[in-house]
Each structure stands twice: as structure tokens, then as C-alpha cells.
Amino acid sequence: MTGSDKSCDYRGCRNRRNATEAPATLSNCGRCKYQKYCSRNCQKKDWKFHKHTCLSADVPRHQVEDCTEEAIKSAIAAAAPGDAVLLPVEGTFDGNHFEITIDKPLHIIGPSAKKENCKFECKHLTIKVDVDGGNVVLANFMVNASVSVNVVNQSSGSSGSSRYDDEGNKIKKDRIVLSNVKVQCRAETQDAFCISGCHKHDALLIDCEIYGGADGLFIQDCGYNAVHLKSTDVRFAGSRGIFARQSFVIEDCEVSNCGAYGIKGSAGWEEKGDNDIQAGPWGQYGGAAGGMGFY
């Protein structure tokens, strides 16, 4: 779950790029005992990312023994709800079409400091989430293919898509988190990343990179603002960086270098923080922003 013993696990740490300034010893995260830091400052800066994968040291961990679809499925089957499934620290999952079903709350985690060391080389990766309650976390790996995250077995009725109960209190939903995941899609006719079916669950993409594809990110069949992008880059899509049929939240993200424009949001989107979004004809509140037409 961590980088090398001599490397701080905060990805913004300058000592990761300059080993001569690295301290002789690193301190472990007091809760999970896995993540290592060169300073208290690095640990504090990393918390907004690490908190999604930080599990108590006594949470059972199930190691994926080799880089095969069968090995991942075996580890998931052996895990109890709330356990962690650890991807190999280094290795490549080769294949044509990988399909993984997650049927319980789990953390599926690769090596935090070096996600490129754990990668999927295939034509397409499908992740089906069929969980009635509890959080699912997918973190720290790389995919050289298109990716679909499909949330199944969830009603899209008013109770699922509403953000508030009958008394006006905000509903705290279970969450699907993708953290520190890099997707590179070279297929010009496929979207790089597609997420669908988020109604009873919210989805958070944090500290992710989505590169290439026809559209970079496609959001469909999700509840109002059910998808939240945070500190995530979407670049080099052939057409739109993000194509969304429902409203979503984008915070501290970059959407750039796409063939057509940054975002096509049929229902608009909510901006937070400091975003850098490639200009286009669609406005934040839906509809034409600059009279450039729709496509």
C-alpha cells in the first residue's frame, strides 16, 4: 500500500524528487501504520487524499496473489464487508476485457506512491458495484484502457435521487470513491471513463487522471450532483473532456487540451474551488454559454 521505505507517501513532497534531502527515517500514519511521511506537514497535506484509504491496522487485508482476473475475484470473495483487498505492489494485469464485480463494502487498494507499478493492460475494464449499503473505495492503480463503473441493483426513484429527506435534512449517502487512479485510453471511438447508476450512492473521483478517449468522462443515469470530481485532471480527449447528462460537481480540477471543448453538461454543473476548464459553448447552468451552437 505504500511506496519505498525511503520515499514519503505524500505525492507533493519535494523529497520524493530529491532523495538527497530525504530524512533518514520516515514516520508511519498512526492509524493505518502503512502510509509513511517525512514530516508532519506532509502528513497534514496528504490527509484529504489518504483519509479515503486509511483503515485501522486491525482491519483484515487480503492480498491479490498474482496479476490475473481470477486472483482479484478470489480475494474479493474471501473478504468480509469492510475488509481491504490489496493489489500487487508491482505487476501488470494483461487481458482483453476485465470484468470485476464488487458485492460488498470494500477497499481495493494498490501501491499509493507508485500507482503506475500496478496497472491493467487491456481493451476495457468493467467494474460493477452491486452493494446495498456501505462504501466502496478503489485506489492507487493505473489502467491503459477504457473504464466503466456501473452501479447496479439501485432504484432510480425519487428516494434514491433526492439529496434531502422529508424534513429538509441532508441525506448522508453511501459513497463510491476512486482515488489516485490514472486512466489512459488510446481508443479514439471509446470514452475513456464512464460512470453510471449512481442514485443511492454518491461517487467521488479524487486525485485522478483521465487521459484520451472520444470523450474523457461520460456521466449518465446518475442522481442530481451524485458525481463529484475533486483535484482530478481530464485531458486529451478527442472531443469533449466531460459529457454529462445530469448535473455534477467539479472542484479544483483541470479539463484541458481536448479536441472540441471542456464540458458538455446537459443539466449544467456546480463549480467549487479553483477550476481550469477549457472553454466551450455549454454553460455551467446548462444551455449555450457563448452562442457557438450545440454538438
N, C-alpha and C positions, 0 to 999 in steps of 0.2 A: 504493500500500500504506500510505500514511501520511496523517495529517491535513494541515492547512495548515502552511506553513513557520513560522508564528508560534505554533503550538499544540503543547504537549507531548503525546506519544502515550500517556502513562500516563493511563488514564481516571479515576483517582482524584486526579489533580493539581489542586490548588485554583486554579492559574494558568490552567487551561482555562476556569474560570468567571469569572476576574478578570484580564482582559488587561492591566490597569494594573500588575500585579505580575509579569508575564511577563518573563523576561530578554531582552536584546536579541538574543542568539544562542542556538541550540539545538545540542546535540551529537548526532551520529549514533551508532547502535549500531555498535560496532567490527566486528561480524561481517557483518551483512547490509547495512549502510550506508543502510538505508531508514528505520528507526524513529528518531524524534527525541525527545530528552529535555531538560528544563530543568535537571536536576540528577542527580547520581549516585544520590541517594536514590530518585528517581522510577524510574530505570532498574532499581534493585535490586528495588523493589516490583513492577514490571511483569514481571519475568523469569518468574514462574510462569505467566503468560499468554503472553508473547511467545515463549518458548522453543519453542512448538509451531509457530510460523510463521517463526522466524528461520532463514533459509537463507544460506549463504555467498554473497557478492556475485557469485561466478563461476558460480552455478547459473543455467542458461538460464531466461529468463522469457518467457512467451508471452501477449501482450495480447489480450484479447477485444475485438474492434474495435467492436462495437455490441451493443445490448441485444436480442439475438434468441437463440432456442434454437440455431439453426444456427451462430451465431458462437461459442457456447460449445463445441459439438461439434467445430467446426473447430479451435479452439485445443487441445482435448484430443487430437485426432487428430495434431496437429503436434508435440505434446510427447513427449519421451522419458521413460522411467521416472525418477522423482526430480526432474523439472523442476517449475517453478511456472507456473500459469495465473492471470493477473491479471484480475479482473473490473473493469469500468469504475469509475473513481473516483466518477462520478456518473451515474445513469441508472436507468430502470425497465424491467424485463422484463415486458411485457404479454402475456397469452395466456390460454388456457383451462386446459390441462393440460401442464405442462412435464415432460419425462422426460429425464434425463441419465444416461448410463452411464459409469462410470469403470472402465477395464480395465487400469490400471497404477498403480503408486505415484505420487501427485501431490499437490501443494499447490495448492488452488484458493482464492484469497485476494482479498477485497475491501479497501476502504479502512479501515484499522484504527481510526482515531479517529472515523470518521463512517460507521458501517455503515448507518445509515438512508438515506444517499445512494445506496446500491446495493441495490435492492430488487426482489423478484419480486411482481407483482400478478397473481394467477391463482387458479383454483379449487383446484388441487392441484399440488404439486411432488414428483415421484418421483426419488429418487437411487438408482440401482442400482450397487453396488460388486461388481465381478467381478474380484478381484485375488488371485492365488495367494500372493503374498508381498510384504512391504513396507508402509509406512504410507501412509494417505490422510488428508489434512488439508483440512477445509472451514472457512473462517473469514471473519468480518467482512462479513456481509450480513444483510439483513432479508427476511422472507417474510410477506406478508399472505395467507396461505392455509394449508391443512393440508399437512403434510410427511410423506413416508415415506422412510426409509432402509432399503433391502433389501439385505442381504449375500447374494449368490448364489454358486453353484458351490462350496459348502463343505460337507464332510461333518459331520454332527452326531453321529458315533460317539464312542466313549469317548476316543480320542486327541485329538479336537478339543475336547471339553468339559473334559478334565482340566486342572487347574492345575499338576500335578506329574508328573515323569517316573517311570520305574520305580524309580529310586534315591532318590526323595524330593526331588529338586531342582526348584525352581520354574521353570516354563516361561516364558520371555520371549516373549510373543506379539506379532505384528504388531498395529497399532492403527489404528482409525478415530477421528479427532479432529474434533469440532465445537467451534470456539472463537469466542466473541463473535458468536453467531448469535441473532437475535431472530425468533421466530415468533409471529404474531398470527392466530389462527383465529377468524373470526366465525361459522362454520357450527356450529350447535348439534347437528347429527347426526353430525359427524365429529370424530375425535380430532385434537387439534392436531398431535401429533408421534408417529409410530410408528417404532420401530426393531426389526428382526427379522433373524435368521440369524447372529448373532454366535457363532461356535464357534471357528474357528481365529484369528479376530481378536477383540480386545477393542474396546470403544467407550468413549470418554471425551467427555462433554459438559462443557465448562468455560467458565465466564463466559457462559452462555447465558440467554436469557429465553424462556419458553414461556407464552403467554397464551391463554386461551379454549379452545374446543373442547368436545366432550362430556366426554371425559377429556383431561387436559392431555398426558400422556405415556403411551403404551402400549408395554410391553416384552413381546415374545413370541418364542418359539423361539430363545432365546439360552442360552449356557452359564452355569454357576454363576458368579455375580458378574462376568459378562463385560461388563456395563454399569456405568459409574462416573459418577455425577453429582457435579460439583465446582463450588462457587461459582456455582450455577445457580438461578434463580427459576422456579417453576411456580405460576401464579396464574390465578384467574378461570375455571377450568374449570366446566362446567355440573354435573358430577357429581364424579368423583374427580380429584385432582391427578395422581396416578400410579396406573396399573393395571398390575401386573407379574405374569406367570405364573411367572417364575423369579427367584431371588434376585439382588439388585443391591447396589451400594454407593452411599451418599449421604453427601456430605461438604460441610459449610459451605454448606448450601442452605436456601432458604425455599420451603415449599409452603403456600400460604395462599389465603384468600378463594374457596374452591371451594364448589360448591353442596351437595355431600354431605359429604365429608371429604378428608383429605390423601392417604392412601395405602391402596390395597388390594393387598397383596402375598401372593399365594397361598403362596409359599415363604419369606416373610419378606424381610428386608433387613439389611444391615450399615451401622451408623451410625459416622461418623468426624467429628471436629471439632465445630463448633457449628452444629447444625441447628435450624430453626424450622419444625416440621411441624404442620399443622392436625390436631387430634385426630380419632380415628375408632375404629371397632370392631376394626380389624385391628392386631395387634401386630407388633413387629419380628421375632419368631421365627415368624410365621405363625399363623393362627387368631385367635380372638376375644380382644381385649385388655380389653374392658370389659363384656362381656355384652350388647352392644347389637344382636347379630344380624349376619347377613351379607347383603350385597347389592352 
